[in-house]
Amino acid sequence: MIRFDVLTLFPAMFEAVLGDSIIRRAREKGLLEMHFINIRDFSKNKHRKVDDYPYSGGGGMLMAPQPIYDAYQSIVSGLDYKPLTIYLSPQGKVFRQQTAIELSKERHIVLLCGHYEGVDQRILDKIVDMELSIGDFVLTGGEIPAMAVIDAVSRMVPGVLSEDSSYQNESHYAHLLEHPQYTRPEEFMGARIPDVLISGHHAKIEAWKRQESLRNTYSKRPDLLEQAALSEADIAFLNQLRNKDTEI
């Protein structure tokens, strides 16, 4: 079981996304525990204000440290350990599948969602262990990145998905993209599914999946191949693809 606590100005956003489907069922089973804490509830300002102008000048407002710190203390007070605390930030290291796998081994994660022009550096220095980004772009707040991290990490927790193969064959799990997928009918608008998938020959089907996974990765994300564990057969197949490209 893993526990997530999210410090945010918009807690309702999280239930709308994480209160349904696979994540909802995992929460009901006790595999995931989630709490969404409204930072504004801890403001000592009579107007529940949580931001102020930055000393450095420039446009925008900055989230003040006091409400965030008090909200954080409401989580950790009484604990005999420090939960891993993550700040969602465009300055953080890029979140990848391997990161999700590693984080799924934690027992308690706190996610801090910034807003406006960011968060007072002193609170980051005081409570944050890690900064994560979901890509080289800027959003209006950390809520959407936090949801993405929670969803990706939750899927790696044992029991959340029906079986391990549900994620072990997915894109990025082994630094390869997934093979193409097909369902019924066998023919749609003149296009048939590959014959091997209805052959009933398990070994040939698995070989086809592996080669198509390699083909997809080579075509769309060749950079991933540098990290993938490749067999001699994989390397030979990739060389065939490269030779075809050279001939063209």
C-alpha positions in Angstrom: 0.0 0.0 0.0 1.2 3.5 -0.8 -0.1 6.8 0.6 -0.2 10.0 -1.3 -0.8 13.4 0.3 -1.2 16.4 -2.1 -0.7 20.0 -1.1 -2.8 22.1 -3.5 -5.0 25.1 -4.0 -7.5 23.0 -6.0 -8.2 19.7 -4.2 -11.5 19.1 -6.1 -9.5 18.7 -9.3 -8.0 15.5 -8.0 -11.2 13.6 -7.1 -12.5 14.4 -10.5 -9.6 12.5 -12.1 -8.4 10.0 -9.4 -11.8 9.1 -8.0 -12.8 6.9 -10.9 -11.8 3.8 -12.9 -8.8 1.7 -11.9 -7.5 4.1 -9.3 -10.8 4.3 -7.6 -11.1 0.5 -7.3 -7.5 0.3 -5.9 -8.4 3.0 -3.3 -11.5 1.0 -2.3 -9.4 -2.1 -1.9 -7.0 -0.3 0.4 -4.0 -0.5 -2.1 -3.8 3.2 -2.4 -4.5 6.0 0.1 -5.0 9.5 -1.0 -5.5 12.9 0.7 -5.9 16.2 -1.0 -5.1 19.1 1.3 -6.2 22.6 0.6 -3.2 25.0 1.3 -5.6 27.9 1.6 -7.2 26.3 4.7 -3.9 27.0 6.5 -3.6 30.7 5.6 -3.5 33.1 8.6 -4.7 35.9 6.4 -8.4 36.8 7.0 -9.0 36.7 3.2 -7.3 33.2 3.1 -4.6 34.8 0.9 -1.6 32.4 0.1 0.5 34.6 -2.2 2.5 37.8 -2.3 4.7 39.9 -4.5 8.3 38.5 -5.1 11.1 40.5 -3.6 13.0 40.1 -6.9 10.3 42.1 -8.7 8.8 41.2 -12.1 5.3 40.1 -12.9 3.1 37.6 -11.0 2.7 36.5 -7.5 4.6 33.9 -5.4 3.2 31.3 -3.0 4.1 32.3 0.6 5.9 29.7 2.8 3.7 29.8 5.9 0.5 28.3 4.6 2.4 25.6 2.8 4.5 24.8 5.8 1.5 24.5 8.1 -0.3 22.4 5.6 2.7 20.1 5.4 2.9 19.9 9.2 -0.7 18.7 9.3 0.5 15.7 7.4 3.8 14.9 9.1 3.0 15.8 12.7 3.1 12.6 14.7 4.9 10.5 12.1 8.2 8.8 13.1 9.5 9.2 9.5 9.7 11.8 6.8 7.6 11.0 3.7 9.3 11.6 0.4 8.2 15.1 -0.6 8.1 16.1 -4.3 7.6 19.5 -5.8 6.2 19.5 -9.3 8.2 22.0 -11.2 9.4 22.7 -14.7 12.9 22.9 -13.2 12.8 19.3 -11.9 14.2 16.2 -13.5 11.9 14.8 -16.2 9.6 12.1 -14.9 10.0 8.8 -16.7 8.7 5.3 -16.4 11.7 4.2 -14.4 11.0 7.0 -11.9 7.4 5.7 -11.5 8.8 2.2 -10.8 11.2 3.5 -8.2 8.5 5.7 -6.5 6.1 2.8 -6.3 8.4 1.3 -3.7 7.8 4.3 -1.3 5.3 3.9 1.4 4.3 7.6 1.7 4.7 10.4 -0.9 3.8 14.1 -0.4 3.3 16.1 -3.6 3.5 19.9 -3.5 1.7 21.7 -6.3 2.9 25.2 -7.1 0.8 28.0 -8.7 1.2 31.6 -9.8 4.9 32.2 -10.3 6.0 29.4 -8.1 6.9 28.9 -4.4 9.1 30.7 -2.0 12.5 29.0 -2.1 12.7 28.7 1.7 9.8 26.2 1.8 11.5 24.2 -1.0 14.7 24.1 1.0 12.8 23.2 4.2 10.6 20.3 3.1 11.2 19.2 -0.5 13.4 16.1 -1.3 12.9 16.0 -5.1 11.6 18.2 -7.9 9.9 16.5 -10.9 8.8 17.8 -14.3 6.5 16.0 -16.8 8.2 17.8 -19.7 9.9 20.9 -21.0 6.9 23.1 -21.0 5.1 25.3 -18.4 1.6 24.8 -17.0 -0.5 27.1 -14.8 0.1 24.9 -11.8 1.4 21.6 -10.5 -2.0 19.8 -10.3 -2.0 18.2 -13.7 1.7 17.0 -13.3 0.8 15.6 -9.8 -2.1 13.7 -11.2 0.1 12.2 -13.9 2.7 11.1 -11.3 0.1 9.6 -9.0 -1.5 7.7 -11.9 1.8 6.4 -13.3 3.1 5.4 -9.9 -0.1 3.8 -8.7 -0.2 1.4 -11.7 3.1 0.0 -10.5 1.8 -0.9 -7.0 1.2 -4.7 -6.8 -2.5 -5.5 -7.1 -3.6 -2.2 -8.7 -3.6 -3.8 -12.2 -5.1 -7.3 -12.7 -1.7 -8.8 -13.5 1.9 -7.7 -13.9 1.9 -8.3 -17.7 -0.6 -5.4 -17.9 2.3 -3.0 -17.5 5.4 -5.1 -18.3 4.6 -5.1 -22.0 3.6 -1.4 -22.2 5.6 1.3 -23.8 8.7 2.5 -21.8 8.6 -0.3 -19.2 11.7 -2.0 -20.7 12.8 1.1 -22.7 10.9 -0.1 -25.7 7.6 1.1 -27.3 4.7 -1.3 -27.3 3.8 -3.4 -30.4 0.6 -2.5 -32.4 -2.7 -3.8 -30.9 -5.8 -5.1 -32.6 -9.2 -6.3 -31.6 -12.4 -7.6 -33.4 -13.5 -7.5 -36.1 -10.7 -9.3 -38.0 -11.3 -6.9 -41.0 -12.2 -3.2 -40.8 -12.7 -1.0 -43.9 -10.6 -3.4 -45.9 -7.7 -3.7 -43.4 -7.1 -7.0 -41.8 -5.2 -7.8 -38.6 -1.9 -9.6 -39.1 -2.4 -13.3 -39.8 0.1 -14.3 -37.2 -2.2 -13.0 -34.4 -5.0 -15.5 -35.4 -2.6 -18.4 -36.1 -2.8 -19.8 -32.6 1.1 -20.2 -32.6 2.2 -18.7 -29.3 5.9 -18.6 -30.1 5.4 -16.9 -33.4 3.0 -14.4 -31.9 5.5 -13.5 -29.2 8.3 -13.1 -31.8 6.0 -10.9 -33.9 5.3 -8.7 -30.8 9.0 -8.3 -30.0 9.9 -7.4 -33.6 7.0 -4.9 -33.9 8.0 -3.4 -30.6 11.5 -2.9 -31.9 10.2 -1.5 -35.2 8.0 1.0 -33.4 10.8 2.1 -31.1 13.3 2.4 -34.0 10.8 4.4 -36.0 9.4 6.7 -33.3 11.9 6.8 -30.4 15.3 5.4 -31.5 16.9 7.1 -28.4 15.3 4.6 -26.2 17.2 1.7 -27.8 20.4 2.8 -26.1 18.9 1.8 -22.7 17.0 -1.3 -23.8 18.2 -4.8 -23.0 18.6 -6.3 -26.5 19.3 -9.9 -27.5 21.5 -10.9 -30.5 18.2 -11.6 -32.4 17.0 -8.1 -31.6 20.2 -6.5 -32.8 20.1 -8.5 -36.0 16.5 -7.3 -36.6 17.4 -3.7 -36.0 20.3 -4.0 -38.4 17.9 -5.2 -41.0 15.8 -2.1 -40.4 18.8 0.2 -40.6 20.0 -1.5 -43.8 16.6 -0.9 -45.4 16.7 2.7 -44.5 20.2 3.0 -46.0 19.0 1.4 -49.3 16.2 4.0 -49.5 
